[in-house]
Amino acid sequence: MSKRSTIEERLTGLSKLREAPRSPTRAEELQRALLDKVNLVVAKAAQIAGDLGESDLAPNLIEAFDRFMINPNQSDKGCIAKTKIMKALGTLECERAEVFLKGIRHFQLEPAYGGPVDTACELRVASALGLIQMGFSGVLTELVTLMTDREGEVRVGAVRAMAHTGREEAVLLLRFKVLTGDPEPTVISECFTALMKLSPTSSLMLIADFIDPAHPTLCEAAALALGESRVPEAFELLKQKWEVNCQSQFRRTLLLPIALLRQEAALDFLLSVITTKDFETARAAITALALYRQDSKVQERFRTALAAPLQARLRKVFEREFATRK
C-alpha cells in the first residue's frame, strides 16, 4: 500500500468520525490522529475535534501545535495543521494565552514562484481571535502589531478582530487607521464596517467624508458601511451626498447603500428616483430595490409607479429583477 493511499485512508476514517456518537472511542481515535506526522491528517483531526466540541482534547491539540512549530517549513508546509489547530482551540474556548501568542507572532516564509510566501497569515488572525475569545488583557497591543503586518490579509483580519473586542480603545485605533490610510483599500473598507459596528453615531461623519468622487477607491465602501449599519441618521447623510453631486455614476453608487438601510424614507426616495431620473439611474435604483422582492407591498408600489405607457422599459427591468429566485 502506497504512502499516499494510506494517508487517504486515514483521512477517510476521520471523516466517518463526524457521524459517530460522542464516546471514549471517538475521542481516542481523534487523539491518535493528532499524533500523526502528516500535517493533513492532524489538520483534519483538529477541525473535527473543534466542530464536535471535544474540549478534553485541548492539551493534545496544543502538543500537536508545538510539535509542528519545530522545523515548520518541513513538518507543516502551508501552515495547514497549525492553523486548523488554532481555530479548534478558539472554538473550544481554550484559555492558554501562551499558545495563541505563539501563533500570532509566527511567520512562515516558504519558497514560491515569484518569491517567498508567508503561509502563516491565517494562523496569525486565528490566534488573535483566540485571544479575544479568552479575554486576554493585552490583545489590543497584539492587534496593533497585526494592523501593521506586511500582509494585507492579516491587516484586514486584525481590523475584523478589532470589531469583536467591543473596546472603546479599538474605536480610536480604527479611526487612526482610517485617517493615516493603508496601501490596500480593503483594509480601510473593513475599518468603516468595524467602526459602524463599534461606535456608529460617532463614526458617521468620519466615514461620510469618504463618500466623495475624490476618494474613488473608498467612496462605495464608505457608502455601503453606512447603508449596512441601518443607522437612522445615515439616510440623511447619503441623501445629502446625492443632492450636492450631480454625477450620474456617483449617484448610482449611492443607490444600493440607500436600499440597504431598509427605511421607509429611503424606500420613498428610491421610488422617486425611478420615476424622475434618466433610464440608467432608474434601472440601477430598481436593481438596488430588488432587496425587497419578497415584500408584496413594495411590489405593488412599483407596479403603480411604472403603470404609465412610457415606463414600459422599466417595467421589464422590474419584472426581471423581482422575479422569484430559487
N, C-alpha and C positions, 0 to 999 in steps of 0.2 A: 504494500500500500504506500503510495507516494506521500510526501510530507504535505503537499497541497491538499490532497483528498482528506488526510487526517484532520487538518485544520477545518476544512469544510464540514466534516462530520461533527466536530466539536461545536462549531457554530450552530449547526442544525439542532444538536442536542440541547443547546442553551435556549434556542427559540421555543422548544417544547415546554420549557420550564414556565413560560409565561402563562400557560393554561393550567399548570399544576396547582393544586391547593396548597395553602401555607402548611409547611410541615418541616420537621428537623431534616428530613432527607433533601428537600428543596434547598434549604439553607446550606447544607453540606456540599451539595453539588455546585452551588454558586461560589462557596468558599474555595473549593478545589479549583474552580476555573480562574479565580483571582490569583492563584499561584502560578498560572500558566506563564511560560516565557514569551508566548506570542502576543503582541500588543492588541491585535484584533480580537482575540478571544477574551482577553481581560477587559477590553473596552465594552464588549457586548455584555459580559457578566456584570460589569459596573452599572451599565444602563438599566439592565433588568432589575438589579438589586435596588436601584433608586426608584424605578417605576413601581415595584412591588412593595416598597416600604420596608425593606429588610434592614431596619436600623441597627440590629445586632452585628451587622457586617461592617459597620463603620471602621472599626480597628483594622479589619482585613483590607479595606479599601485604602486606608492610609498607608499600610505596609506596602501595598502594591504600588502606590504613588511614589513612595520613597525609593522603591526598587527601580522604577523606570526613570528616576532622576539621575541614576548612575549611568554615565555614558549615554545620555538620552538620544543623541542623533542615531545611534545604532540600535538601542533597545526599544525605542519608541518613535520610529520615523513618522513624521507628520504630527507628532504630539497627540495621537489619537487616543491612546489609553489614558494619559494623564488628564486630558480634557473631559472625557466621559466620567472618570473617577471624581473629578472636582464637581461636575454637575450633579452627580449622585450624592455626594456629601452635602451639597447645598439642599437638595431635595429632602434628604434625611435629617436636615436641621442639625448637622454636626456643629459642635461648638469648640472645635480645636483650631483656634486662630492661627497657630503656627503653620499648619498645613496650607491654609488659604494664603498666608503671607508668602510662603514659598512659591505658590502658584502665581500670585500677582506680580512677582518680581522675576519670573522665569522668562528667558528669551531663548529661542531655539532656531538658530540660523542653519538652514540646510541648503545644499547645492541645488541650483535650478537653472534652467535656461534663462539667460539674461542677468544672472547674478543670484547670490544667496537670498533665500526667502525665510522670513520668520514664521514658523508654523505654530508658535505659542500664543498667537493673538487671541484666539477664542478662549484659551486657558486663562489668560490674564483677566479677561472680562468675567468669566465664570467665577473666578476666585474673588473678584470684587463683590459680586452678588452674594457669595457665601459669607463674606464679612458683614455685609449689610444685614443678611438674614439673621446672623447671630448677635447683631447689635454691637459690633466691635467699636470701641470708642475712638479709635484713630482712623476710621475708614475714610473720612474726608481727606486726610493727608495722603492716603494711598490713591484716592481718586484724582486729586490734583496732579499727582505724578502721571497717572494714566491719561489725563487730558492733555499732556504734553508729549505723549508717546509718538514716535515717528510714524507709526502705522495708523492710517485714517480710521480703519475699522475699530481699532482699540479706543481711539478718541470718541468715536460715536458710541461705543459700548459704555465708556466712562460717563458720558452725558446721560445716557439712559439710566445708568445706575444711580446717578445723582438724583434723578426724579423719584427713585424708590426710597431715598433716605428720609424724605419728609422734613428735612432740616432747613431752618432759616438761613444758615450759613451757605447751604447749597445754592440758594437763590442768588446770593451775592457773587458766588463763583461763576455761575452761569451767565449772569449779567456781564461780568468782566470778560468772559469768553466771547460773548456776542460783540462787545464793544471793541475788543482787540482783534477779532477775526480769526480765520483759520483757512489754510490752503484748500481744504475740502468743504464746499458749500453744504454738504450733507451734515457735517458736524454742527454748523450754526443752525441749520434747519431743525436738528434734534434739540438744540438749546431752546429754540422757540417753543417746541412742544413741551419740553420739560418745565419751562417757566410758566406756561399756561396751566400746567398740572399743579405746580407747587404754589404759585402766587399769581393767579390770573389777573386780579384787579390792578396790582402794582406793576404788572408786566405789559399791560395793554399798549400804553403809549410807546414804550421802547420798541416793541415788535411792529407796531403800526408805522413807525418811522421807516421801516424797510419795505413797506408796500408802496413802492415808487419805481418807475422805469429806470431811475438812476441806479437801482440795485437789481440788475437783470437776473443774476443767479440766485437771489434770495427773495425776490418780490412775491412769487407764487407761494413759496414755502411759508412766508410770514402770513400771507392772507389765509392759507389753509389752517395754520395754527390757531388763528382767531376763530375761523369757522368751526373747527372741530371742538373748540372749547365750549361752544354754545353759551358763552357769557352774554347776558342781555345787552351790555354796552357795546359789544363787538359789532353789532349790526350798524349802529350809527357811524362808527369809525369806517367801516367798509363802504357805507353809502357816501360818506364824505369824500373818500378817495375816488369813488366813481364820479361824483359831481365836479370835482376840481380838475379832472383829467379826461379829455375827450378822445384820446387814442383808442381806437376800436379794439386792438389786440390787448391792451392793458385792461380795458373794461371787461373783456371776455374772461380774463384771468380771474376776475373777482366773482364771477357767477357761481361757480361750484362752492367756494367758501361761504357765500351768502346762503346758498341752498343748504349747506351742512348745518347752519345754525338752527334750522327747523323751528323758526319763529314765525308767527302769523304775519308780522310786519315784513319780514324777509320774503315770505311767500307772496304777499301782495305786490311787493316791489318787483319780483321776478316776473309775475304775471303781467305787470305793466310794461316791462321790457319787451315781452313777446309781441305786444300789440302796437308798440310805438317806435321800435328801433329797426335798423336795417335787417335784412334777412339773415345774414351770417350771425349777427349778435343774437337775434331771436332764436335761431336754431341752437346756438350754444346754451341759451337760457333753458330751452326745452330739455336738452341733454342733461343739464345740471338738475333740473326738477324731476328727472326720472327717478330720483331717490324716493319720490312719493308715489311710485307706480302702484303700490298696494293700497293707496288711500283713494277710495271711491269718490269722496267729496272733492278732492283736488282734481281728479279726472273730469268730473262734471264741470268744474270751473274752467278747465281747459277747453272742453268742448264748446262751452258758451262763448268763451273769448275768441275762439277760432271759427265761429259759425259763419262769418261773412264770406262771400264767394272769393274775395281777394286773398283769403287766408288758406287757400287750397294747398299750396306747397307746404305750409307749416303744419297743416293737419296731417299730411303724410309723414312728416318728421315725428309728430306727436304719436301717431299710431305705431310707428316703428319703435320709438324709444319706450313707450309704455306697454308694449306687447308683453304678455305674461312670459316670464323666463323660467324654465325648469332647471 
